[in-house]
């Protein structure tokens, strides 16, 4: 069942909240107009800035897309840095460099995941301009990838990429609070590239490019050097947990791989504690890599995470680098 039937169904509250949605849309459009007209100042950093964001509240697959773009850029000789908000990290008002062994409670789960997986400098902080400046201060970054921040207009950007959930699409098409949109759906026509993650309702919007999340072997939380093919979990019940923006996508992926799954949903960015893990049944437990960074310190030997890698359409990759070349004259 969808966790928000108001946003992704035909719930009467969606109609009741519609006037508030119109007001929200008006405010965000006026704010964007202010930046376009120069009434509000954007800050231009001295390197190309690529923003990977979305229109909807909740997860769409931005982080795997950022990791893949970082890999592609490094393969072409760029030295990317990554900036991210650092949601639910302690002391996150001032931007901070995120070490690969950083504590998720200090920096946020996604920044730690990005630092561990990307091999790039990662800076977390709600002020994307300050985060970008800190990332550049080390002298080893010549392009910035912003994980989220499509609506953070104070940071000038060279390329905008919007990631859309293929299964959920744009929900009921309304802005907050009546729907899941942070900006009106017409905003998609103004970004440079649209990536649809997976198949489904998102196809109805037309255009754009395809992204798929490809799962790897399951990795043990207690000893990451140990991995198992996902086929090893077929034929017996598997307990799965997810504290991400769209947990059903993770459970559907596991079932699509042939697993018999009992799923338990937690709020996005949920701060797992040992007591949570003690409440889980014995036997294999599968989770996302984003959740694993928060559970590794107190995991048991039968707790596993499933890493995923974004597979991007060749046409998207070609369009991305064409756009980058055109905007930066490289």
VOGU-3710 file (C-alpha; in Angstrom, 3 decimals, decimal comma):
1> xxxxxxxxxx> 0,000/0,000/0,000  1,297/3,454/-0,859  2,348/5,364/2,276  0,571/8,534/1,132  -2,784/7,912/-0,567  -3,485/11,662/-0,578  -0,550/12,328/-2,882  -0,603/9,137/-4,925  -4,293/8,235/-5,004  -7,747/9,742/-5,386
11> xxxxxxxxxx> -8,184/10,849/-1,802  -10,768/13,600/-1,114  -8,260/15,442/1,080  -6,292/16,179/-2,068  -9,182/18,331/-3,284  -9,724/19,934/0,124  -6,041/20,928/0,341  -5,911/22,180/-3,253  -6,197/25,920/-2,346  -3,115/25,614/-0,126
21> xxxxxxxxxx> -1,381/23,857/-3,003  -2,155/26,767/-5,350  -0,743/29,213/-2,826  2,403/27,127/-2,448  2,834/26,966/-6,233  2,465/30,733/-6,474  5,098/31,352/-3,806  7,676/29,009/-5,361  7,070/30,438/-8,832  7,526/33,988/-7,563
31> xxxxxxxxxx> 10,706/32,956/-5,796  12,108/31,354/-8,943  11,130/34,445/-10,949  13,037/36,555/-8,448  16,221/34,629/-9,158  15,671/34,674/-12,915  15,168/38,442/-12,923  18,096/39,075/-10,601  15,978/40,420/-7,742  17,441/37,606/-5,655
41> xxxxxxxxxx> 21,147/36,906/-6,088  22,575/33,588/-7,245  26,213/32,765/-6,541  28,379/31,566/-9,426  31,210/29,242/-8,415  34,409/29,042/-10,511  33,809/25,463/-11,730  30,906/23,789/-13,575  27,983/22,868/-11,303  25,650/19,966/-12,101
51> xxxxxxxxxx> 22,497/19,728/-9,989  20,756/16,348/-9,749  17,361/16,840/-8,130  13,687/16,101/-8,377  10,287/17,743/-8,232  8,730/15,399/-5,709  9,197/14,864/-1,994  10,799/11,508/-1,274  13,341/9,286/-2,984  13,605/9,010/-6,743
61> xxxxxxxxxx> 17,124/7,578/-7,124  19,170/10,780/-7,148  22,048/9,391/-5,086  22,785/6,383/-7,366  22,592/8,767/-10,342  25,128/11,113/-8,715  27,469/8,193/-7,983  27,290/7,048/-11,604  27,894/10,550/-12,947  30,917/10,900/-10,669
71> xxxxxxxxxx> 32,292/7,640/-12,039  31,720/8,726/-15,653  33,303/12,121/-15,061  36,395/10,629/-13,437  36,756/8,234/-16,376  36,961/11,315/-18,653  39,593/13,056/-16,587  37,404/15,319/-14,443  37,931/15,645/-10,691  34,390/15,822/-9,286
81> xxxxxxxxxx> 33,370/16,900/-5,822  29,934/16,189/-4,364  27,831/18,505/-2,227  24,742/17,377/-0,354  22,432/18,693/2,325  23,249/16,131/5,004  19,718/15,516/6,205  19,463/14,706/9,934  23,179/15,036/10,540  24,162/16,715/13,817
91> xxxxxxxxxx> 25,800/20,115/13,586  24,933/20,404/9,903  24,415/24,199/9,683  28,085/24,759/8,835  29,244/22,691/5,839  31,740/19,972/6,657  33,868/17,537/4,719  32,535/13,996/5,055  35,146/11,271/5,663  34,413/7,784/4,279
101> xxxxxxxxxx> 34,413/6,463/7,855  32,183/9,287/9,116  29,318/8,625/11,492  25,869/8,881/9,841  24,536/10,457/13,049  27,017/13,318/12,563  26,838/13,843/8,808  23,658/12,094/7,621  23,273/8,704/5,970  23,447/9,814/2,323
111> xxxxxxxxxx> 26,631/11,919/2,719  28,452/8,991/4,359  27,250/6,653/1,611  28,443/9,108/-1,040  31,833/9,479/0,637  32,309/5,708/0,875  31,166/4,849/-2,626  32,316/7,753/-4,783  35,993/8,177/-3,939  35,364/11,916/-4,354
121> xxxxxxxxxx> 35,518/14,784/-1,869  32,079/15,108/-0,282  30,811/18,133/1,654  27,514/18,185/3,556  25,600/21,292/4,571  22,250/22,975/3,927  23,898/26,010/2,289  24,923/24,592/-1,097  26,978/27,683/-1,966  29,060/27,414/1,219
131> xxxxxxxxxx> 29,347/23,648/0,734  30,567/24,143/-2,820  33,135/26,725/-1,730  34,479/24,352/0,917  34,698/21,502/-1,592  36,738/23,735/-3,908  39,061/24,959/-1,170  41,080/21,746/-1,261  42,198/22,433/-4,821  41,437/18,919/-6,075
141> xxxxxxxxxx> 37,938/19,551/-7,535  37,174/20,948/-10,997  33,448/20,135/-11,226  30,683/19,933/-8,597  27,799/17,478/-8,434  24,933/18,577/-6,191  22,901/15,681/-4,796  19,499/17,380/-4,600  19,225/21,166/-4,608  17,135/21,695/-7,743
151> xxxxxxxxxx> 15,158/24,292/-5,765  18,262/25,832/-4,122  18,482/28,684/-6,628  21,091/30,654/-4,719  23,611/28,224/-6,189  24,011/28,996/-9,898  24,193/25,868/-12,014  25,390/24,905/-15,487  23,304/21,746/-15,890  20,046/20,669/-14,241
161> xxxxxxxxxx> 19,033/16,997/-14,173  15,638/15,970/-12,798  15,141/12,361/-11,678  11,568/11,044/-11,783  10,292/7,887/-10,102  9,001/5,700/-12,929  6,478/3,923/-10,711  5,051/6,945/-8,897  5,534/9,602/-11,542  4,431/12,980/-10,216
171> xxxxxxxxxx> 1,617/11,570/-8,099  -1,608/13,569/-8,345  0,257/16,433/-10,004  -0,378/18,887/-7,166  2,111/20,899/-5,156  2,522/20,571/-1,393  0,562/19,980/0,778  -2,113/18,521/-1,513  0,455/16,619/-3,566  4,122/15,628/-3,599
181> xxxxxxxxxx> 5,448/18,390/-5,868  7,982/20,939/-4,643  7,408/22,945/-7,841  4,713/22,853/-10,536  5,100/19,998/-13,008  5,904/22,475/-15,803  9,325/22,881/-14,178  10,347/19,630/-15,887  10,273/21,411/-19,250  12,967/23,844/-18,097
191> xxxxxxxxxx> 15,625/21,395/-16,886  18,346/20,194/-19,233  17,820/16,459/-18,816  15,112/14,237/-17,325  15,931/10,747/-16,019  13,091/8,312/-15,330  14,077/5,701/-12,762  12,458/2,400/-13,749  9,230/1,718/-15,598  5,647/2,679/-14,881
201> xxxxxxxxxx> 3,626/5,839/-14,486  6,551/8,077/-15,228  6,427/6,967/-18,872  3,211/8,914/-19,328  5,120/12,202/-19,047  6,955/11,456/-22,276  10,484/12,394/-23,258  13,504/12,053/-21,064  15,901/9,180/-20,643  15,851/5,902/-18,741
211> xxxxxxxxxx> 17,751/4,918/-15,611  17,719/1,473/-14,041  19,034/0,351/-10,675  21,052/-2,853/-11,026  21,478/-4,849/-7,794  24,767/-6,506/-6,934  25,554/-9,336/-4,540  24,382/-9,012/-0,934  27,095/-7,663/1,375  27,415/-8,561/5,050
221> xxxxxxxxxx> 27,084/-5,623/7,435  29,386/-7,058/10,089  32,087/-8,061/7,591  31,821/-6,194/4,260  34,456/-8,517/2,791  31,794/-11,251/2,809  29,197/-11,271/0,045  26,596/-13,715/-1,231  24,716/-13,996/-4,529  21,145/-12,880/-4,077
231> xxxxxxxxxx> 20,060/-16,307/-5,373  21,268/-17,769/-2,055  18,276/-16,127/-0,343  15,668/-17,716/-2,623  13,520/-20,483/-1,169  13,123/-19,209/2,395  11,410/-16,185/3,927  13,539/-13,053/4,082  12,880/-10,092/6,349  13,619/-6,755/4,671
241> xxxxxxxxxx> 13,702/-3,259/6,144  13,804/0,113/4,421  14,027/3,677/5,716  14,137/5,402/2,341  11,885/7,749/0,408  10,187/4,951/-1,554  10,594/1,687/0,397  8,216/-0,229/-1,862  10,686/0,103/-4,716  13,256/-1,815/-2,666
251> xxxxxxxxxx> 10,798/-4,536/-1,668  9,572/-4,857/-5,259  13,170/-5,226/-6,440  13,739/-8,098/-3,989  10,526/-9,832/-5,018  11,434/-9,348/-8,658  14,665/-11,225/-7,934  12,604/-14,185/-6,713  12,715/-13,601/-2,949  9,868/-14,209/-0,525
261> xxxxxxxxxx> 9,912/-10,932/1,369  8,290/-9,606/4,522  8,942/-5,875/4,457  9,012/-3,404/7,327  8,920/0,311/6,530  10,605/2,998/8,629  10,503/6,770/8,081  13,028/8,134/5,592  16,452/8,719/7,228  15,304/6,829/10,349
271> xxxxxxxxxx> 18,090/6,723/12,986  18,289/2,988/13,720  19,230/1,923/17,242  20,291/-1,477/18,630  16,776/-1,961/20,025  15,365/-1,801/16,484  17,613/-4,592/15,300  16,842/-6,707/18,360  13,153/-6,582/17,394  13,813/-8,117/13,989
281> xxxxxxxxxx> 13,246/-11,871/13,554  16,094/-14,338/13,384  17,351/-15,270/9,967  18,532/-13,187/7,057  17,645/-9,503/7,062  18,148/-7,459/3,906  18,324/-3,666/3,719  19,481/-0,861/1,464  23,055/0,404/1,528  21,808/3,744/2,818
291> xxxxxxxxxx> 20,302/2,010/5,853  23,328/-0,234/6,271  25,651/2,675/7,068  23,489/3,353/10,147  23,174/-0,276/11,277  26,666/-1,673/10,692  27,995/-0,899/14,196  25,459/-3,162/15,907  24,528/-5,622/13,151  24,551/-9,402/13,490
301> xxxxxxxxxx> 26,214/-11,894/11,170  22,951/-12,436/9,244  22,300/-8,798/8,340  22,959/-7,919/4,709  22,612/-4,960/2,380  21,977/-4,936/-1,329  24,118/-2,389/-3,201  22,716/-0,986/-6,426  24,351/0,758/-9,350  22,614/3,154/-11,713
311> xxxxxxxxxx> 22,589/2,076/-15,343  22,082/5,131/-17,549  20,925/5,118/-21,147  23,808/5,610/-23,557  21,807/8,426/-25,147  21,632/10,182/-21,771  25,383/9,902/-21,207  26,048/11,330/-24,675  23,556/14,160/-24,120  25,063/14,945/-20,714
321> xxxxxxxxxx> 28,604/15,309/-22,017  27,434/17,279/-25,062  25,660/19,691/-22,746  28,663/19,893/-20,430  30,967/20,682/-23,334  28,599/23,322/-24,673  28,215/25,023/-21,294  31,853/24,891/-20,249  33,679/24,949/-23,611  35,907/22,032/-22,651
//
